């Protein structure tokens, strides 16, 4: 029920942040752009490791620092 109302259930998924009310999720533009970029790189045929290398080389960071293979896998699986 909470998820259907746009409320947080568990951890905040990548691409969203908790609203100021502490209950609802709102899109995080920076993370949404990262999702689009990662998916585009994958569509171009880059391997997961190549995507991680590109993100790091460009100085792009994930929510908690540097991008890792598992982080990219999670973005693509969502």
Buried (B, 14 or more C-beta within 10 A) or exposed (E): EEEEEEBBEEEEBBBBBBEEEEEBBEEBEEBEEBBEBBBEBBEEEBEBEBBBEBBEEEEBEBBEEEBBEEBBEEBBEE
